[in-house]
Amino acid sequence: MKKTDNKLALFPILFGFFIMGFADVVGISSSYVKKDFGLSDSLANLLPMMVFLWFAVFSVPTGLMMNSLGRKKTVLISLGITLIALLVPLVAYRFEMVLLAFALLGIGNTIMQVSLNPLLTNVVSGEKLTSSLTLGQFVKAIASFSGPIIAGVASGTLGNWKLMFPIFAAVTLISGVWLALTKVTEEKSGEVSSSFGKSFSLLKDPVILMLFMGIVLVVGIDVGLNTTLPKFLMERTSMPLEKAGLATSLYFAARTIGTFSGAILLMKIPGRKFYIWSIVLGIAAMSLMIVLSNLYAILVMIFCLGLAVANVFPIIFSAALRKEPQRANEVSGLLIMGVAGGAVVPPIMGVVSDSTGQTGAMIFLLLCLGYLLFNAFRMKND
């Protein structure tokens, strides 16, 4: 049966991508928590690790769970966990409770990313998948962009940065109710006999393995920039945290513009070509940022980095879904497991920056970008 686009169901699903972006609040939160509790870089970077570690644990099980529960119900479960996570810091603001909150946020976000991406395939036709996934990332980027601004307003105007959590909790509740009331027709995936072994066997395919490693590193770079840019600006220009935190907003503003543009351009430009030029831009921007000392020049490079990273994730993800369309749930679970790169890269950067400063952490990200360029050249055309 030929699939037709379901525009009515598309809107609550895209709104789910907005909730997905709440995980990126860990970047600016780690800076505030570090200040509140007097933590070292390596200890403060446990926060992003607590969010993204769970992608390694729950991604594949979630892909299997979707075969029984369905994609929509799985997304609703993720929204419920996210809502609880956002309320925890309001109940008790201690470091161990903050770790618990971000662990729950990571679990909810893992389940959401595994289930929401393939749920989108139930409401859009195949030829629109890459641009639709990119549009979802655009909506996610709006939330990521808003987080540091809301935190700054809550801290400066309301006197408490943690007041952003009830705002996000209310939006999450709205998203859950909207999706629950929306009818989504899910096609049979044909994956009822899936198992852990069959899911991981996908990595025997060199193309899937290559795409998986691409996800690991692009998410690691994204989270690494998210957590390190404010500290980099503070070290390089002596800016206070309240102002340096806006570097994260600038980065996500660029990502927002990049994903919106990408949703349009990827309808006409092959994903591989777009991928290659994005990473070339990222390598050039990172290289210049490492040696520059002028504030405005650094801000321009941060903006370019946001543009460079913006569309890599959906390009890789859609390529994998097209490679194994009959095993979409398993592929989604496996690739989202690669989001655990966000738990691996920042701690390494924290260790490096404790020894060499934030510049050393940025050089490490430059090496990661170098691998992505290699990855892009090896990827087949759409």
C-alpha positions in Angstrom: 0.0 0.0 0.0 1.4 3.4 -0.9 2.0 5.7 2.0 0.5 9.2 2.0 1.5 12.0 4.1 -0.6 12.6 7.3 -0.1 16.3 8.0 -2.4 16.3 11.0 -0.3 13.7 12.8 2.9 15.4 11.7 2.6 18.4 14.0 2.4 16.7 17.4 5.3 14.4 16.3 7.4 17.4 15.3 6.5 19.1 18.6 8.0 15.9 20.2 11.3 16.9 18.6 11.1 20.2 20.6 10.9 18.1 23.9 13.9 16.1 22.6 15.9 19.3 22.6 15.5 19.6 26.3 18.4 17.2 26.8 20.8 19.9 25.4 20.0 22.0 28.5 22.7 19.8 30.2 25.3 22.0 28.5 24.5 25.3 30.2 23.3 23.4 33.3 26.8 21.9 33.8 28.3 25.4 33.9 25.7 26.6 36.6 26.1 23.3 38.6 29.9 23.6 38.5 29.6 27.1 39.9 27.0 26.2 42.5 28.9 23.3 43.9 32.5 24.3 43.2 33.3 21.4 40.9 36.3 20.6 38.7 35.8 20.3 34.9 36.1 16.5 35.0 33.5 16.3 37.7 31.1 18.8 36.1 31.3 16.9 32.9 29.7 13.9 34.6 26.4 15.7 34.0 26.4 15.2 30.2 27.7 11.7 30.8 24.7 11.0 33.1 22.4 12.1 30.2 24.1 10.3 27.3 25.3 7.1 29.0 21.8 5.7 28.9 21.8 5.8 25.1 24.2 2.9 25.3 22.0 1.0 27.7 18.4 1.5 26.6 18.6 2.2 22.8 18.5 -1.4 21.6 16.0 -2.6 24.2 13.7 0.3 23.2 13.9 -0.7 19.6 12.8 -4.2 20.6 10.1 -2.8 22.9 8.6 -0.9 20.0 7.8 -4.1 18.3 5.4 -5.0 21.1 4.1 -1.6 22.3 4.2 0.4 19.0 6.0 3.6 18.3 3.4 6.1 19.6 3.0 4.4 23.0 6.8 4.3 23.3 7.1 8.0 22.7 4.4 8.7 25.3 6.4 6.7 27.9 9.5 8.8 27.1 7.5 12.0 27.6 6.4 10.7 31.0 9.9 10.0 32.1 11.1 13.3 30.9 8.4 15.1 32.9 9.5 13.4 36.1 13.2 14.2 35.4 12.4 18.0 35.0 10.7 18.0 38.4 13.4 16.4 40.4 15.7 19.5 40.8 12.8 21.4 42.1 12.2 18.8 44.8 15.8 18.7 46.1 18.8 20.6 44.7 21.7 18.5 45.7 24.5 17.3 43.4 23.4 13.7 43.7 19.8 14.7 42.9 21.0 16.7 39.9 22.8 13.5 38.7 19.5 11.6 39.2 17.5 14.2 37.3 19.8 14.1 34.3 20.0 10.4 34.4 16.2 10.3 34.1 16.3 13.0 31.4 18.8 10.8 29.5 16.6 7.7 29.8 13.6 9.6 28.6 15.5 11.2 25.8 16.9 7.8 24.7 13.5 6.2 24.5 12.2 9.3 22.7 14.9 9.4 20.0 14.6 5.7 19.3 10.8 5.9 18.9 10.1 9.4 17.5 12.4 9.1 14.5 10.8 6.0 13.1 7.3 7.2 14.1 7.9 10.1 11.6 8.2 7.5 8.9 4.5 6.5 9.5 3.3 10.0 8.6 5.6 11.1 5.7 6.4 9.4 2.4 9.8 7.9 1.9 11.2 10.5 -0.6 10.6 13.2 2.1 12.2 11.3 4.9 15.6 13.1 5.0 14.1 16.6 4.8 11.5 15.7 7.4 14.1 14.3 9.8 16.0 17.5 9.2 12.9 19.6 9.9 12.6 17.6 13.2 16.1 18.5 14.0 15.2 22.2 13.3 12.5 22.0 15.9 14.8 20.3 18.3 17.4 23.1 17.7 14.8 25.7 18.7 14.5 24.1 22.1 18.3 23.8 22.4 18.7 27.4 21.4 16.1 28.5 23.9 17.6 26.7 26.9 20.6 28.9 27.7 18.5 32.1 27.1 15.7 30.8 29.5 18.4 29.8 32.0 20.0 33.3 31.7 16.7 35.1 32.1 15.7 32.8 35.1 19.1 33.5 36.7 19.3 37.3 36.0 15.7 38.4 36.2 14.0 35.8 38.4 17.1 35.1 40.5 17.2 31.3 40.1 18.3 29.5 36.9 16.5 26.4 38.0 13.1 28.1 37.3 13.6 27.0 33.7 12.7 23.4 34.8 9.0 24.0 35.6 8.6 25.8 32.2 10.1 22.8 30.4 7.9 20.5 32.4 4.7 22.3 31.4 5.7 22.1 27.7 6.4 18.4 28.1 3.0 17.8 29.5 1.3 19.7 26.7 3.3 17.6 24.1 2.2 14.3 25.7 -1.5 15.2 25.8 -1.4 16.5 22.2 0.2 13.3 20.9 -2.0 11.0 23.0 -5.1 12.7 21.4 -3.7 12.3 17.9 -4.4 9.3 15.7 -1.3 7.8 14.1 -1.6 4.7 11.9 1.4 2.5 12.3 2.4 0.0 9.7 3.6 -3.5 10.6 7.3 -3.5 10.8 7.8 -7.2 10.3 10.3 -7.3 13.2 8.4 -9.4 15.7 11.2 -12.0 15.9 13.8 -9.4 16.7 16.4 -10.0 19.4 19.5 -8.4 20.9 21.6 -10.7 18.7 19.8 -9.7 15.5 20.0 -6.0 16.4 23.7 -6.1 17.0 24.3 -8.2 14.0 23.5 -5.1 11.9 27.0 -3.9 12.8 28.4 -6.7 10.7 27.3 -4.6 7.7 30.3 -2.2 7.1 27.9 0.5 5.9 25.8 0.4 9.1 29.0 0.3 11.3 30.3 3.3 9.5 27.1 5.2 10.0 27.0 4.2 13.6 30.4 5.6 14.2 29.4 8.8 12.5 26.5 9.1 15.0 28.8 8.5 17.9 31.2 11.3 16.9 28.8 13.9 15.7 26.8 13.7 18.9 30.0 13.7 20.9 31.1 16.9 19.1 27.7 18.5 19.5 27.6 17.8 23.3 31.3 18.7 23.7 30.7 22.1 22.1 27.5 22.6 24.1 29.4 22.1 27.4 32.7 23.6 26.5 32.0 26.8 24.5 31.0 28.9 27.6 34.2 27.8 29.4 36.3 28.3 26.3 35.1 31.9 26.1 35.6 32.5 29.8 39.2 31.2 29.5 40.0 33.0 26.2 38.2 36.4 26.9 37.6 36.5 30.7 33.8 36.8 30.2 31.5 36.1 33.1 29.5 32.9 33.0 26.1 34.7 32.5 27.5 36.3 29.3 29.6 33.4 28.1 26.6 31.1 28.3 25.2 32.9 25.4 27.9 31.3 23.2 25.8 28.1 23.5 22.7 30.0 22.4 24.7 31.4 19.4 25.8 27.9 18.5 22.3 26.5 18.7 20.9 29.6 16.8 23.3 28.6 14.0 22.1 25.0 14.2 18.5 26.2 14.0 19.2 28.2 10.9 21.3 25.4 9.5 18.6 22.7 10.0 15.9 25.0 8.6 18.0 25.6 5.5 19.0 22.0 5.3 15.3 20.8 5.3 14.9 22.8 2.1 18.3 22.2 0.5 18.3 18.5 1.1 15.3 18.2 -1.2 17.6 19.1 -4.1 21.2 18.4 -2.9 22.5 14.8 -2.3 23.1 14.0 1.3 26.7 12.9 0.8 27.7 16.1 -0.9 26.0 18.2 1.8 27.7 16.1 4.5 31.2 16.6 3.0 30.9 20.4 2.7 29.4 20.7 6.2 32.4 19.0 7.7 34.9 21.0 5.6 33.3 24.1 7.0 33.5 22.7 10.6 37.2 21.8 10.3 38.0 25.3 9.0 36.0 27.0 11.7 37.4 24.9 14.5 41.0 25.4 13.3 40.6 29.2 13.2 38.8 29.4 16.6 41.6 27.5 18.3 44.2 30.2 17.2 42.0 33.4 17.4 41.8 35.7 20.4 39.4 38.3 19.1 35.9 37.9 20.7 33.9 38.7 17.6 36.0 36.5 15.4 35.5 33.6 17.8 31.8 34.2 17.8 31.7 34.0 14.0 33.6 30.7 14.2 31.1 29.4 16.7 28.3 30.3 14.4 30.0 28.5 11.5 30.4 25.4 13.7 26.7 25.4 14.4 26.0 25.5 10.7 28.5 22.7 10.1 27.1 20.3 12.6 23.4 21.1 12.0 22.4 18.5 9.4 24.9 15.6 9.9 22.8 13.6 12.2 19.6 13.4 10.0 21.7 12.7 6.9 23.4 9.7 8.6 20.2 8.5 10.2 18.1 8.6 7.1 20.8 6.9 5.1 20.7 4.0 7.6 16.9 3.8 7.6 16.9 3.6 3.8 19.6 0.9 3.9 17.4 -1.4 6.0 13.8 -0.2 5.8 12.3 -3.5 6.8 14.3 -3.4 10.1 13.7 0.3 10.9 13.0 -0.3 14.6 16.3 -2.2 15.1 18.3 0.3 13.0 16.8 3.2 15.0 17.7 1.5 18.3 21.2 0.7 17.2 22.0 4.1 15.8 20.5 6.0 18.8 22.8 3.8 20.9 25.5 5.8 19.1 24.2 8.9 20.8 26.1 7.6 23.9 29.0 9.4 22.2 27.7 12.3 24.2 28.7 10.4 27.3 32.1 9.5 26.0 33.5 12.7 24.4 32.8 15.3 27.2 34.6 13.3 30.0 37.6 12.9 27.7 37.5 16.6 27.0 37.2 17.3 30.8 40.4 15.3 31.5 42.2 17.0 28.6 41.1 20.5 29.7 42.1 19.9 33.3 45.6 19.4 32.0 45.9 21.7 29.0 43.0 24.1 29.3 39.9 24.4 27.0 42.1 24.8 23.9 43.2 21.3 24.3 39.6 20.1 24.5 38.9 21.9 21.2 41.8 20.3 19.5 40.4 16.9 20.5 37.1 17.9 18.8 39.0 18.9 15.7 40.4 15.3 15.5 36.8 14.0 15.8 35.8 16.3 12.9 38.6 14.8 10.8 37.2 11.3 11.2 33.7 12.6 10.2 35.2 13.9 6.9 36.7 10.5 6.3 33.2 9.0 7.1 31.5 11.5 4.7 33.8 10.6 1.7 33.1 6.8 2.3 29.3 7.3 2.4 27.3 6.4 -0.8 25.2 9.0 -2.6 21.5 9.1 -1.9 
